[in-house]
Amino acid sequence: MNVFVRYRSNTISLEPSRDYHLLIVKLPFKVKAPIIIGKGVEPGLNIRETITITIGGKQYFIIPSSSLKGVFRKLSATIAYKMVSKLQPHIGQVIMTHDEDKVKHKIDLEYEDLIEQLYSQNKDVMDRICFSKKNMPCNRLKKEDLETYMELVLSLYCPICSLYGSRHYAGIITFKPVIIPFEERTVDVRYHVAIDRRSRTKEDRALYIDHLLYYVGKVINIEFIVKDLELGSLSSKLLASTLEYISVSGLLVGGGKSIGYGLMEMDRNNVVWSYRRYTSYNEYVSPMTGKGLNTLLDLLRGQST
């Protein structure tokens, strides 16, 4: 993994000749089941309403970018764990320390040798990071705040954190929210009772209402951009594997996934993408474009000609 590229994508460079690489992707999905995208249950009301937004006096439903990022991130983490046996041992160890539920790395003194190995491979980059994040050299940070030091090193090398971000670094992938035009009779109400998983009986005062968005049979586009992605890198290949998995198994978004809500199927033939190099003056040079998921997967895996 080229950690300098990873570090550069999280810092501001004043070099006038610096170029940026930008991957823009649009994934078309056909909605196969009603979607629950709720605001959360209001205290005392127990109503999980759909999220809406008003633009130019018109109302639209919205699937927030945070919801999309969360779904993709969970899938990527699951796939990364299964890739461990095929990776270099030290990178496999980094991934196994990643705790997706807490969005951080497990910090334990048993990983001290691993962290020192990673630090020694790129001392200059790590020292810049320690200064930029904590205004002190890594040796001092290690003594004063060992947990932060270890987290800085592990999350720098982690492909999951590289794509989606961590407590200390911004991710390189950004999702756009999905805006869905409002139509009459597209929202229905469903009443539910929460079940106590231990007793398998209803919980007290656990009646709640869901607003379901009926958009079945229609197409929505999920769009995202990736900044400074190193094609063929582990992070790039992880993104490719995530997209390939979604193309086969579908994507589940929103609430009620365990009872079949939120299923969407990718139209892999109509996936479109562009990969561009921008100069410091925001002009792009030699753009590459493609259509179809297979061409995108080849690009991400470094197999594009």
C-alpha positions as a Markdown table, in Angstrom:
| # | Residue | x | y | z |
|---|---|---|---|---|
| 1 | Met | 0.0 | 0.0 | 0.0 |
| 2 | Asn | 1.4 | 3.4 | -0.9 |
| 3 | Val | 0.8 | 5.2 | 2.3 |
| 4 | Phe | 2.1 | 8.5 | 0.9 |
| 5 | Val | -0.9 | 8.6 | -1.5 |
| 6 | Arg | -3.1 | 7.8 | 1.4 |
| 7 | Tyr | -1.5 | 10.5 | 3.5 |
| 8 | Arg | -1.6 | 13.1 | 0.7 |
| 9 | Ser | -5.3 | 12.6 | 0.2 |
| 10 | Asn | -5.9 | 13.6 | 3.8 |
| 11 | Thr | -3.8 | 16.8 | 3.8 |
| 12 | Ile | -3.8 | 20.1 | 2.0 |
| 13 | Ser | -0.9 | 20.6 | -0.3 |
| 14 | Leu | 0.3 | 24.0 | -1.3 |
| 15 | Glu | 2.3 | 22.7 | -4.3 |
| 16 | Pro | 0.9 | 24.5 | -7.4 |
| 17 | Ser | 1.8 | 21.5 | -9.7 |
| 18 | Arg | -0.1 | 18.9 | -7.6 |
| 19 | Asp | -2.7 | 16.9 | -9.6 |
| 20 | Tyr | -5.7 | 15.1 | -8.3 |
| 21 | His | -7.3 | 12.0 | -9.6 |
| 22 | Leu | -11.1 | 11.7 | -9.3 |
| 23 | Leu | -13.3 | 8.7 | -10.0 |
| 24 | Ile | -17.0 | 9.4 | -10.6 |
| 25 | Val | -19.4 | 6.4 | -10.6 |
| 26 | Lys | -23.2 | 6.1 | -11.2 |
| 27 | Leu | -24.9 | 2.9 | -10.2 |
| 28 | Pro | -28.4 | 2.3 | -11.5 |
| 29 | Phe | -30.6 | 0.2 | -9.2 |
| 30 | Lys | -34.1 | -1.2 | -9.7 |
| 31 | Val | -36.2 | -1.1 | -6.5 |
| 32 | Lys | -37.5 | -4.5 | -5.7 |
| 33 | Ala | -39.2 | -3.9 | -2.3 |
| 34 | Pro | -40.6 | -1.0 | -0.2 |
| 35 | Ile | -38.0 | 1.2 | 1.5 |
| 36 | Ile | -38.0 | 2.4 | 5.1 |
| 37 | Ile | -35.7 | 5.4 | 5.4 |
| 38 | Gly | -36.7 | 6.9 | 8.7 |
| 39 | Lys | -35.6 | 9.8 | 10.8 |
| 40 | Gly | -35.6 | 7.7 | 13.9 |
| 41 | Val | -38.4 | 7.3 | 16.4 |
| 42 | Glu | -39.6 | 10.5 | 18.0 |
| 43 | Pro | -39.7 | 10.2 | 21.8 |
| 44 | Gly | -43.2 | 9.5 | 23.0 |
| 45 | Leu | -44.6 | 9.2 | 19.4 |
| 46 | Asn | -43.1 | 6.0 | 18.2 |
| 47 | Ile | -43.4 | 7.1 | 14.5 |
| 48 | Arg | -40.5 | 6.5 | 12.2 |
| 49 | Glu | -41.3 | 8.9 | 9.4 |
| 50 | Thr | -39.7 | 9.0 | 5.9 |
| 51 | Ile | -37.1 | 11.6 | 5.4 |
| 52 | Thr | -38.2 | 14.4 | 3.0 |
| 53 | Ile | -36.6 | 17.6 | 1.7 |
| 54 | Thr | -38.1 | 20.6 | 0.0 |
| 55 | Ile | -36.4 | 22.0 | -3.1 |
| 56 | Gly | -38.0 | 24.9 | -5.0 |
| 57 | Gly | -41.3 | 24.5 | -3.2 |
| 58 | Lys | -41.5 | 20.8 | -4.2 |
| 59 | Gln | -41.2 | 17.9 | -1.8 |
| 60 | Tyr | -38.8 | 15.0 | -2.4 |
| 61 | Phe | -37.9 | 11.8 | -0.5 |
| 62 | Ile | -34.3 | 11.4 | 0.4 |
| 63 | Ile | -31.9 | 8.6 | 1.1 |
| 64 | Pro | -29.1 | 10.3 | 3.0 |
| 65 | Ser | -25.5 | 9.8 | 1.9 |
| 66 | Ser | -24.7 | 8.6 | 5.4 |
| 67 | Ser | -27.1 | 5.7 | 5.0 |
| 68 | Leu | -25.5 | 4.7 | 1.7 |
| 69 | Lys | -22.0 | 5.0 | 3.1 |
| 70 | Gly | -23.0 | 2.9 | 6.1 |
| 71 | Val | -24.3 | 0.0 | 4.0 |
| 72 | Phe | -21.3 | 0.0 | 1.7 |
| 73 | Arg | -18.9 | 0.2 | 4.6 |
| 74 | Lys | -20.4 | -2.8 | 6.4 |
| 75 | Leu | -20.2 | -4.9 | 3.2 |
| 76 | Ser | -16.6 | -3.8 | 2.5 |
| 77 | Ala | -15.6 | -4.7 | 6.1 |
| 78 | Thr | -17.1 | -8.2 | 5.8 |
| 79 | Ile | -15.4 | -8.8 | 2.5 |
| 80 | Ala | -12.1 | -7.5 | 3.9 |
| 81 | Tyr | -12.2 | -9.9 | 6.8 |
| 82 | Lys | -12.5 | -12.8 | 4.3 |
| 83 | Met | -9.6 | -11.5 | 2.3 |
| 84 | Val | -7.1 | -11.7 | 5.2 |
| 85 | Ser | -5.7 | -15.1 | 4.4 |
| 86 | Lys | -4.7 | -13.9 | 0.9 |
| 87 | Leu | -2.9 | -10.8 | 2.0 |
| 88 | Gln | 0.6 | -10.0 | 3.4 |
| 89 | Pro | 0.6 | -11.0 | 7.1 |
| 90 | His | 1.0 | -7.5 | 8.5 |
| 91 | Ile | -1.8 | -6.1 | 6.4 |
| 92 | Gly | -4.0 | -9.0 | 7.4 |
| 93 | Gln | -3.3 | -8.3 | 11.0 |
| 94 | Val | -4.3 | -4.6 | 10.5 |
| 95 | Ile | -7.6 | -5.6 | 9.1 |
| 96 | Met | -8.3 | -8.1 | 11.9 |
| 97 | Thr | -7.8 | -5.3 | 14.5 |
| 98 | His | -10.5 | -3.3 | 12.7 |
| 99 | Asp | -13.7 | -3.2 | 14.8 |
| 100 | Glu | -16.5 | -2.1 | 12.4 |
| 101 | Asp | -19.1 | -1.9 | 15.2 |
| 102 | Lys | -17.1 | 0.7 | 17.0 |
| 103 | Val | -15.6 | 2.2 | 13.8 |
| 104 | Lys | -12.1 | 2.0 | 15.4 |
| 105 | His | -9.2 | -0.5 | 15.8 |
| 106 | Lys | -8.8 | -2.8 | 18.7 |
| 107 | Ile | -5.9 | -1.4 | 20.8 |
| 108 | Asp | -3.9 | -4.0 | 22.6 |
| 109 | Leu | -0.2 | -4.2 | 23.6 |
| 110 | Glu | 0.0 | -7.5 | 21.7 |
| 111 | Tyr | -0.1 | -5.4 | 18.5 |
| 112 | Glu | 2.9 | -3.3 | 19.6 |
| 113 | Asp | 5.4 | -5.2 | 17.4 |
| 114 | Leu | 3.1 | -4.9 | 14.4 |
| 115 | Ile | 2.7 | -1.2 | 14.9 |
| 116 | Glu | 6.5 | -0.6 | 15.2 |
| 117 | Gln | 6.9 | -2.6 | 11.9 |
| 118 | Leu | 4.4 | -0.4 | 10.2 |
| 119 | Tyr | 5.9 | 2.8 | 11.6 |
| 120 | Ser | 9.4 | 1.9 | 10.6 |
| 121 | Gln | 8.3 | 1.3 | 7.0 |
| 122 | Asn | 7.2 | 4.9 | 6.6 |
| 123 | Lys | 8.7 | 7.0 | 9.4 |
| 124 | Asp | 8.7 | 10.3 | 7.5 |
| 125 | Val | 5.0 | 10.0 | 6.6 |
| 126 | Met | 4.1 | 8.9 | 10.1 |
| 127 | Asp | 6.0 | 11.8 | 11.7 |
| 128 | Arg | 4.2 | 14.3 | 9.5 |
| 129 | Ile | 0.9 | 12.8 | 10.5 |
| 130 | Cys | 1.7 | 12.9 | 14.2 |
| 131 | Phe | 2.7 | 16.6 | 13.9 |
| 132 | Ser | -0.4 | 17.5 | 11.8 |
| 133 | Lys | -2.8 | 15.6 | 14.1 |
| 134 | Lys | -1.3 | 16.2 | 17.6 |
| 135 | Asn | 1.5 | 18.7 | 17.0 |
| 136 | Met | 4.2 | 16.5 | 18.4 |
| 137 | Pro | 6.6 | 13.8 | 17.0 |
| 138 | Cys | 5.4 | 10.2 | 17.1 |
| 139 | Asn | 7.9 | 9.2 | 19.8 |
| 140 | Arg | 6.4 | 11.7 | 22.2 |
| 141 | Leu | 2.8 | 10.9 | 21.2 |
| 142 | Lys | 3.6 | 7.2 | 21.9 |
| 143 | Lys | 4.6 | 8.1 | 25.4 |
| 144 | Glu | 1.8 | 10.5 | 26.1 |
| 145 | Asp | -1.1 | 8.9 | 24.3 |
| 146 | Leu | -0.3 | 5.3 | 23.3 |
| 147 | Glu | -3.9 | 4.6 | 22.2 |
| 148 | Thr | -4.1 | 7.5 | 19.8 |
| 149 | Tyr | -0.6 | 6.7 | 18.4 |
| 150 | Met | -1.6 | 3.1 | 17.7 |
| 151 | Glu | -4.9 | 4.1 | 16.1 |
| 152 | Leu | -3.1 | 6.6 | 13.8 |
| 153 | Val | -0.8 | 3.9 | 12.5 |
| 154 | Leu | -3.4 | 1.1 | 12.2 |
| 155 | Ser | -6.1 | 3.2 | 10.5 |
| 156 | Leu | -3.5 | 4.6 | 8.0 |
| 157 | Tyr | -2.8 | 1.1 | 6.7 |
| 158 | Cys | -6.4 | -0.2 | 6.9 |
| 159 | Pro | -8.1 | -0.4 | 3.5 |
| 160 | Ile | -11.6 | -0.1 | 5.1 |
| 161 | Cys | -10.6 | 3.2 | 6.8 |
| 162 | Ser | -8.9 | 4.3 | 3.7 |
| 163 | Leu | -12.2 | 4.1 | 1.7 |
| 164 | Tyr | -14.7 | 5.2 | 4.3 |
| 165 | Gly | -12.7 | 7.1 | 7.0 |
| 166 | Ser | -11.8 | 6.7 | 10.6 |
| 167 | Arg | -11.7 | 8.8 | 13.7 |
| 168 | His | -8.5 | 10.4 | 12.5 |
| 169 | Tyr | -8.6 | 10.3 | 8.7 |
| 170 | Ala | -11.2 | 11.3 | 6.2 |
| 171 | Gly | -12.3 | 8.6 | 3.7 |
| 172 | Ile | -11.6 | 9.0 | 0.0 |
| 173 | Ile | -15.2 | 8.0 | -1.0 |
| 174 | Thr | -18.1 | 10.4 | -0.9 |
| 175 | Phe | -21.7 | 9.4 | -1.6 |
| 176 | Lys | -24.4 | 11.7 | -3.0 |
| 177 | Pro | -27.8 | 11.6 | -1.3 |
| 178 | Val | -30.5 | 9.9 | -3.5 |
| 179 | Ile | -33.4 | 12.4 | -4.2 |
| 180 | Ile | -36.7 | 10.7 | -5.1 |
| 181 | Pro | -39.6 | 12.8 | -6.6 |
| 182 | Phe | -42.7 | 12.8 | -4.4 |
| 183 | Glu | -45.7 | 11.0 | -5.8 |
| 184 | Glu | -49.2 | 10.6 | -4.4 |
| 185 | Arg | -49.8 | 7.3 | -2.7 |
| 186 | Thr | -46.2 | 6.3 | -2.6 |
| 187 | Val | -46.1 | 6.2 | 1.2 |
| 188 | Asp | -47.9 | 3.7 | 3.3 |
| 189 | Val | -48.2 | 3.1 | 7.0 |
| 190 | Arg | -47.3 | -0.1 | 8.8 |
| 191 | Tyr | -47.9 | -0.9 | 12.5 |
| 192 | His | -45.3 | -3.0 | 14.4 |
| 193 | Val | -44.7 | -4.3 | 17.8 |
| 194 | Ala | -41.1 | -4.7 | 19.0 |
| 195 | Ile | -40.2 | -8.1 | 20.1 |
| 196 | Asp | -37.9 | -8.9 | 23.1 |
| 197 | Arg | -35.3 | -11.2 | 21.6 |
| 198 | Arg | -34.8 | -13.1 | 24.9 |
| 199 | Ser | -38.4 | -13.9 | 25.8 |
| 200 | Arg | -39.7 | -13.8 | 22.1 |
| 201 | Thr | -42.7 | -11.8 | 23.4 |
| 202 | Lys | -43.7 | -8.2 | 22.8 |
| 203 | Glu | -42.0 | -5.5 | 24.7 |
| 204 | Asp | -44.0 | -3.2 | 26.9 |
| 205 | Arg | -44.9 | 0.1 | 25.3 |
| 206 | Ala | -43.2 | -1.0 | 22.0 |
| 207 | Leu | -45.9 | -0.3 | 19.5 |
| 208 | Tyr | -44.4 | 1.8 | 16.6 |
| 209 | Ile | -45.3 | 3.0 | 13.2 |
| 210 | Asp | -43.2 | 2.8 | 10.0 |
| 211 | His | -43.7 | 4.9 | 6.9 |
| 212 | Leu | -42.9 | 2.8 | 3.8 |
| 213 | Leu | -41.8 | 4.3 | 0.6 |
| 214 | Tyr | -43.4 | 2.4 | -2.3 |
| 215 | Tyr | -41.1 | 2.9 | -5.3 |
| 216 | Val | -41.1 | -0.7 | -6.5 |
| 217 | Gly | -40.2 | -1.3 | -10.1 |
| 218 | Lys | -38.6 | 2.1 | -10.6 |
| 219 | Val | -35.0 | 3.0 | -11.0 |
| 220 | Ile | -32.8 | 5.1 | -8.7 |
| 221 | Asn | -29.2 | 6.0 | -9.2 |
| 222 | Ile | -26.6 | 5.8 | -6.4 |
| 223 | Glu | -23.6 | 8.1 | -7.2 |
| 224 | Phe | -20.3 | 8.5 | -5.5 |
| 225 | Ile | -16.9 | 10.0 | -6.1 |
| 226 | Val | -13.5 | 8.7 | -5.0 |
| 227 | Lys | -10.6 | 11.1 | -4.6 |
| 228 | Asp | -7.0 | 10.1 | -5.2 |
| 229 | Leu | -7.7 | 6.4 | -5.4 |
| 230 | Glu | -4.6 | 4.4 | -6.3 |
| 231 | Leu | -5.8 | 2.0 | -9.0 |
| 232 | Gly | -4.9 | -1.6 | -8.3 |
| 233 | Ser | -4.2 | -0.9 | -4.6 |
| 234 | Leu | -5.8 | -3.0 | -1.9 |
| 235 | Ser | -8.4 | -0.3 | -1.2 |
| 236 | Ser | -9.2 | -0.1 | -4.9 |
| 237 | Lys | -9.6 | -3.9 | -5.1 |
| 238 | Leu | -11.7 | -3.9 | -2.0 |
| 239 | Leu | -14.1 | -1.4 | -3.6 |
| 240 | Ala | -14.2 | -3.6 | -6.7 |
| 241 | Ser | -15.1 | -6.7 | -4.7 |
| 242 | Thr | -17.8 | -4.8 | -2.8 |
| 243 | Leu | -19.4 | -3.6 | -6.1 |
| 244 | Glu | -19.2 | -7.1 | -7.5 |
| 245 | Tyr | -20.9 | -8.6 | -4.4 |
| 246 | Ile | -23.7 | -6.0 | -4.6 |
| 247 | Ser | -24.2 | -6.8 | -8.3 |
| 248 | Val | -24.9 | -10.4 | -7.5 |
| 249 | Ser | -26.7 | -10.2 | -4.1 |
| 250 | Gly | -28.4 | -6.9 | -4.4 |
| 251 | Leu | -28.3 | -4.0 | -2.0 |
| 252 | Leu | -30.4 | -3.6 | 1.2 |
| 253 | Val | -31.0 | -0.1 | 2.4 |
| 254 | Gly | -33.0 | 1.4 | 5.3 |
| 255 | Gly | -34.9 | -0.3 | 8.0 |
| 256 | Gly | -36.7 | -3.6 | 8.0 |
| 257 | Lys | -34.0 | -5.5 | 6.1 |
| 258 | Ser | -34.6 | -8.7 | 8.1 |
| 259 | Ile | -38.2 | -8.8 | 6.8 |
| 260 | Gly | -37.4 | -8.1 | 3.2 |
| 261 | Tyr | -37.7 | -4.3 | 2.9 |
| 262 | Gly | -35.1 | -2.1 | 1.1 |
| 263 | Leu | -34.0 | -4.6 | -1.6 |
| 264 | Met | -32.5 | -3.1 | -4.8 |
| 265 | Glu | -30.9 | -4.8 | -7.7 |
| 266 | Met | -28.0 | -3.3 | -9.7 |
| 267 | Asp | -28.3 | -2.9 | -13.5 |
| 268 | Arg | -24.7 | -3.8 | -14.1 |
| 269 | Asn | -24.8 | -3.2 | -17.9 |
| 270 | Asn | -25.7 | 0.5 | -17.4 |
| 271 | Val | -23.2 | 1.4 | -14.8 |
| 272 | Val | -21.2 | 4.5 | -16.0 |
| 273 | Trp | -18.0 | 6.0 | -14.7 |
| 274 | Ser | -15.3 | 8.5 | -15.5 |
| 275 | Tyr | -11.7 | 8.7 | -14.2 |
| 276 | Arg | -10.1 | 12.1 | -14.5 |
| 277 | Arg | -6.9 | 13.8 | -13.6 |
| 278 | Tyr | -7.4 | 17.4 | -12.5 |
| 279 | Thr | -4.6 | 20.0 | -12.4 |
| 280 | Ser | -4.3 | 22.6 | -9.7 |
| 281 | Tyr | -6.4 | 24.9 | -11.9 |
| 282 | Asn | -9.3 | 22.4 | -11.9 |
| 283 | Glu | -8.8 | 21.4 | -15.5 |
| 284 | Tyr | -9.0 | 17.7 | -16.2 |
| 285 | Val | -6.6 | 15.9 | -18.4 |
| 286 | Ser | -7.0 | 12.7 | -20.4 |
| 287 | Pro | -10.4 | 11.6 | -19.0 |
| 288 | Met | -11.2 | 7.9 | -19.2 |
| 289 | Thr | -14.9 | 6.9 | -19.3 |
| 290 | Gly | -16.6 | 3.6 | -19.4 |
| 291 | Lys | -20.0 | 1.8 | -19.3 |
| 292 | Gly | -20.8 | -1.5 | -17.7 |
| 293 | Leu | -19.7 | -2.8 | -14.3 |
| 294 | Asn | -17.1 | -5.1 | -15.8 |
| 295 | Thr | -15.1 | -2.2 | -17.2 |
| 296 | Leu | -15.2 | -0.5 | -13.8 |
| 297 | Leu | -14.0 | -3.6 | -12.0 |
| 298 | Asp | -11.1 | -3.9 | -14.5 |
| 299 | Leu | -10.2 | -0.3 | -13.8 |
| 300 | Leu | -10.3 | -0.7 | -10.0 |
| 301 | Arg | -8.2 | -3.9 | -10.1 |
| 302 | Gly | -5.6 | -2.3 | -12.3 |
| 303 | Gln | -6.4 | -4.4 | -15.3 |
| 304 | Ser | -7.7 | -1.7 | -17.6 |
| 305 | Thr | -5.7 | -1.1 | -20.8 |
